[in-house]
Amino acid sequence: MNYKSFIKDVENWAVRKALPYAVAGALLFGTHTALPNGYHIKPKTETKVAQKAPEYRGKIAFVSDRDGKLEIYTMNADGSNQRRLTKKSGCVEDSGPVWSPDGKFIAFPAWNDSNIEIYTMNADGSNLRNITNNPANDKEPVWSPDGKRIAFDSNRDDNEEIYVMNNDGTNPRNITKSQENEHTPGWARGGKSLVFLRDYVEFPPGYDDKNSDAAAFSSRYTDSMLYVINLDGTNLRNLSGEESKVSSYDILPDGRVVAFDRDGISLNVVDIEMGRERKIIKEYTEFYPGDEELYGNNSIGNDIKWSPDGKRIAFVAGGDEGIALYTVSSDGKNVRKVTDHSLVNISWSPDGKRIVFGDYREISLINVTSRKKIRLIKLRGEHYPLPAWQPVPKESKSVSK
């Protein structure tokens, strides 16, 4: 695996987590295809935008290439005190910071000469460790609710499958043990189950798996279904139904309910235990009047995130006319546009009052009630900054100073 393949893989990962295929087609020409000509990672400069803002709790981790390669940084939630954490990592490229539930550690996938490894470090960048040490590609780390384990996807058995290991990398276990490609793991039911996406290929009319051109089309017509499995590998269930198209999902903080997009048209929630599903938003035109073309041009569910208190869902939706951030109450009421912006990768503040988001141009913070936006960093690079807000346990004090 070469460096360009790694960059493509990381970009696809970000898109798969944040953009449905409809919108990704406009930005990256599909999540499993080559990047457009001229689209590449290269050193750029960034400008910090001085803004006066209230003090917020928790830091924001993000990715930047300001020093010549992608590294992980943190900053206070007002944009101040920006610090590079992975300057002594020894890795060629770093990406995708994921905070532990107590906010004390960060896990992330990193390019390591010929493959992708998973690393952890303290919140200040100290104690950097490669915890996978495997020649396969290990990525998409997700901490368990108690912070003791990490779920991830790996191609150790040729295809992508879901694994779990202790937070120090010991005792890695293949949970799904299937012949399918599986990715995007998430913890449910208090750490007793794992939710994930399983890919399937839906060929266009006139093509099938025996067609000589099938392989060329397979990456462009790959969709995902939503599954859940017990941590011991038993009770595998399809939560979204056969041949459904799910591009993004998020699990309610208490681990009982999953919010996901269905076919890019509706926003749904499903009870993991009972399997009961209901639509929060029935179709895209409910909040985007006048757009009748639901497939290809417009799509809901580019990124989906529950608020910390579980009362609201933030999601990104859009199409040819642009992308916007919305919030909706968990009962489907009070759909509200928060901002018009070509954004990806959203993250709630610990108090649920603000959302940080980023794109190629900037990292910004917005108050979901007043809709006041503050630009924290003006970007000049060509990458996803992948901002992630640090969890702040209720009993702890502010860590943003």
N, C-alpha and C positions, 0 to 999 in steps of 0.2 A: 504493500500500500504506500503510495507516494503522498507528498505534502498536498498537492492539488486535490487528490482524492479525499484527504482528510478535511480540507476546507469545505469541499462540496458536501461531505457528510455532515459537518457541523451546521452548515447553512440549511441543509435539508431537515436536520433535527429541529432547528429553531422554527422553520416553517411548519413542520409537522405538529409542533406544539402550539403554534400561534396562528397559522394561516390555513384556511381550507384550500383545496385545490383550485377553486374558482378564482380566488383573489391571488393565490400564489402564482397562477398562470400569468397574471399581469405583471407580477414582480420578478418571479424567478423562472417562468416558463415551465412550472410543474415541479413538484418536490423531489422527483426522482430523475430529472433530466439535467443536462449540462447547463451551466450558468451562461447568461448571454455574453456575447463577445465584449471584451473590455471590462467585464465584471470580475474583479479580483481583489484580494487583500493586499494593501500596500500601505507603507507608513504615511500618515497624515498628521496634521496638527489639529489641535482642538483649542477652543477658546472657552474659558470659564466665564459665565455670565453672572456678574455680581447682582444679586437680588436681595432685598431685605425681606426676610420671611420669619414667621414665628418659629420658636424652637419646637422641633418634632422629636419624638422618641424613636430610637433605632437608627442604624446606619443603612445606607444603600450600597450594595455591591454591584459592580458593573464591569463590563469588558471594554478595553480601550487599546488601540494600537499607537498611541501617542509617542511611545518610546521605540517604535520600530517593529514590534510584534505584538500580537494580542496577549494582554496580561490582565489579571484581575486587580481591580482597585476598589476601595471603599470611599465614601464621603458621608458627611453629615447630611441629613435630609433637607437642608437648606442649600446644599451645594458646596459648603465649606469643608476644609480639612480633607482634601482629596489625597489619598495615599495609595501607592502601588504596593500590593501584597506579595506578588509572585516574582519579584525581581531576582531572587536567588533560587528559583525553582529548577533551573537547568533544563526546562522544557522549551521546545521550539515555539509552540503556541498553546495558550490556555483559553478556555471558554466555558460558559454556562455555570456560574456560581449558584449553589443551592445551600441555604442556611439550615443548620440543625434546629430542631424545635425550640431549644433553649437559647438560640442565638449565639452560642459560644464557638461554633465551628462552621467551616464551609467545606463542602465537597464539590468537586468539579472534574469534568473530563479534560484530558490534555493529550496533545500529540507528543509521542515519545519515540522519536526516530522513525520507526516503521509501523507503529500501531497506536491505538488510543487507550490510555490508562485512566483510572480514577484515582484522584488524589484527595487528601483531606488536609486541612490546616486549621490552626486557631484563628479566631476572628481578627487578630492583629497580624496574621501572616506567618506567625512562628510555627514551629513543629510541622513543617511540610512533609508529607509522607505519600509515597506511591503505595496504595493499599491493594491493588489488584496484581501487579507484577505477572502479567500473563501475555503471551504473544498474540492473543486474539484482540479484538476491538471491544472494549468495555466502556459503556457510556450511559447517559441518562440516569445518574444516581438520584435516589430519593430516600430521605431519612425516614425511619419508622417513627411512629408517634412518641415513643419513649427515647428515641435517639440512639438505641443500642444496636440497630441493624440498618443496613442500606440495601435497598432493592435497585437493580440495574438491569440493562439488557446487554447481551453478549452473543457473539457468534462463535463461541468456543466449540460448539458442535456443528459448525458450518453455517447453520441458519441462525437468525436472531431469536433468542429465547429470553425468558425472564428468570433472573437469578436473585438470590438473597445471600448476603454475607454479614458477618459481624462488622461493627463500625471500624475495626482495626484491620479488616480484610481477611480474617480467618474464617474458616468453615463456609466457603462458597458452595451454594447448592442450586442446581437447576430445578426450578419449581414447575415449569410448564412441560418440559420434555416432549416437545412436539416436532413435527416436520414443517410447521408453518413459521412465517416471520412474525415475531411479536415484539412489541416495543412500548414505550411510554408507560412505565409502571406507576402505580399509585397505591398507597396504603389505605385500607378500609377496615371497618369493624374493629377499631381499636388495635390494629396490627394483626388481626386474625386472618385477614384476606388481602389479596392483591387484585387491583383492577388494572387492565392493560388493553392495548389495541392489538388486534390480529389482522394482518393484511390478507386480502384476496384480490385476484385479478379479474376484472370485468372487461373483456375484449370488446372493441367496437364491432358493429355489424359486419359480417364477412370474414371475421378473424376468429380463430380458436386455437387451442394449444397445439394443434397439429399443423397449423399454417406456418409456412417458412418465415413469415414476417412476424410471428407471434412474439418472439423475444424482444424485437425492437419496440413493440407496442406495450409490453407488459409493464414497464416502469411508468408509462404515461397513464395507464388505466388501472392503477392499483388503488383500492379503497380499503377502509378499515372498519372492523366491527368491534364493539365493546364487550369485553369479557371480564369475568371475575373468577377467582380460584382460591381455595383455602391455602393457607401457608404450607400445609403438608402435601400439597399437590392434588388434593381430592376436590370433588364437587365443582368441576369446571362448568360454568354456565355462560351462555350468550345473553347479555343484558339488553342488547339493542335489536336483536332479530337478525335472521339470515339476510345476507347481502345488503345490509344497511350501510350507510356511508357516514362514518363519524370522523370528524377531523380534529375535534378538541373536546376535552372533558375536564371536570374538576370535581373533587369529592368534598361534600359538606364537612366542616371541621370536626363534627362528631363521628364521622366515618360511616354514616348510615345511608346516605343518599348521594347519587351521582347526577350532576347536571351535564348535559351533552347536547351537541347539535345533531339533528337528524337530516341527512341529505343536504345540509346547508340551507334548509328552509325553516325548520322549527327549532325552538329551544325546549328541551325536554328534561324532566327529572325522573329517576327511577329509584325505588326503594330496593336496596341490595338484598335484604333478607327475603322480602315477599315477591320481588320482581314486578311490583305494580309501577306502571309508568303513566305519567300525565304530561301534557304539554303546557309549558309556561307561556310561550309565544307560539301561536299556531302556524303562522307563516310570516315571511319577511315583510310583506306589504302591510302588516299591522302597524308597523312603526316607520315605514318608509313609503308613504302613499305615492301612487303614480308609477311605481316600478312593478310591472307585470312579468318581466322576464326574470324568473327565479333561478334558472340554471345558466351557468356560464358567466353571467354578467353581475349578479348580486348574490350575496351569501351571508348567512348569519353564523356566528360561532367561530370567528377567526381566532379568538382567544376567550376563554371562559374562566372566571374566578369568583368563588364564593367570598363574601365579606367575612371578616373574622367572627362576627356574631351569627353568621348563617342566615341573616334576614334579607340579604340582597345578593343578586348575582350581577357581576359586571361582565360585559361581553363586547367584543369588537365585531362590527359588521360593515359590509360595504361592497363595492364593486367598481364598475367603470367610472362612476361619478365621484368616487372617493371612499375613504374608510372613516368610520366614526366610532366613538366609545359610548356605550349605553349602560344604564343600570335598570334593573327591574326587581320588584319585590319577589320574594320566594313564592308568593301566591299568584304571580303573574300580573299583578296590578302595578301601577305607577311606573310604566316604561318611560325612561327619561334619557334624552341625548345629553351627554356630558360635554363632549367636544368633537369638533370636526378635525380630523388629523389622520395622516397616513402612519398610524402607529402599530406597533407590534409589542408583544411581551409586556403585559400589565401586571402590577403587583400592588396589593392593598397595603396601606399603613396599618400598624398594629391596632390603632383605635378605630379603624374602619371609616375614617373621615376623608381620606385622600387616597389617590392612586398615582403611582409613578409609572411612566411608560417611556418607551424610547423608539427611535427609528434611526435612519442613517444621518439625520440632520441634527438631532438633539435628544437630550434626556429631559423630560419635563415632569412636573408634579401638578396635580389639579385637585381642588377641593370639590368633592362630588355634589355638595349642596349649593355652594355659591357659584361653582363652575369657574372660579378664578384660577388661572394657570400661571405657573412660575417656571420659566426655563432655567434648569440647573446647569446644563452644559450644552454649548453649541458644538456639534460634531462636524468634522471635515473628512472623516474616513468613510469607508465603504463596508461597514459591517454592522451586525446587530449588537447593540450594547448590552442586551439581556439584563436590565436592571432587576434587582431582587431586594425587597425591603426586609431588614433584619427583624425577626420575631423578638418581642420584648415580653417576657413572662410578667404577669400581673404583679407579682410580689417584688420584682426587681425595680431598680431605679433607672433613670435615663442613662443610655450609653452613648449618646450622640455628642457629648462634649469631648 
